[in-house]
Amino acid sequence: MPFTLGNCIAVTADKTLHPVEWKGVKDLSALSDTPVGFRFHLAGGELYSFWVSPDRSGASYGYVSGGSPGFTSNRDTIGKQ
């Protein structure tokens, strides 16, 4: 199974819209229709938020308060522009 801690590319970014990736894995389609669990290993950091997006833009499809700059509605349908 490629989705292991040892195969995960470390995230060192300080932002909310950053993908988690695994070596040799293009996307999460291999996990389609499979129940999954998430385990986070942190060293000197804090986890603010995470979500799984159905597309590579990272759009959460969640509500963004009062619309926020760059969004076309009160939901994040854009992700990374």
HELIX and SHEET records of a PDB file:
HELIX    1   1 SER A   29  LEU A   31  5                                   3    
SHEET    1   A 2 CYS A   8  ILE A   9  0                                        
SHEET    2   A 2 GLU A  21  TRP A  22 -1                                        
END                                                                             
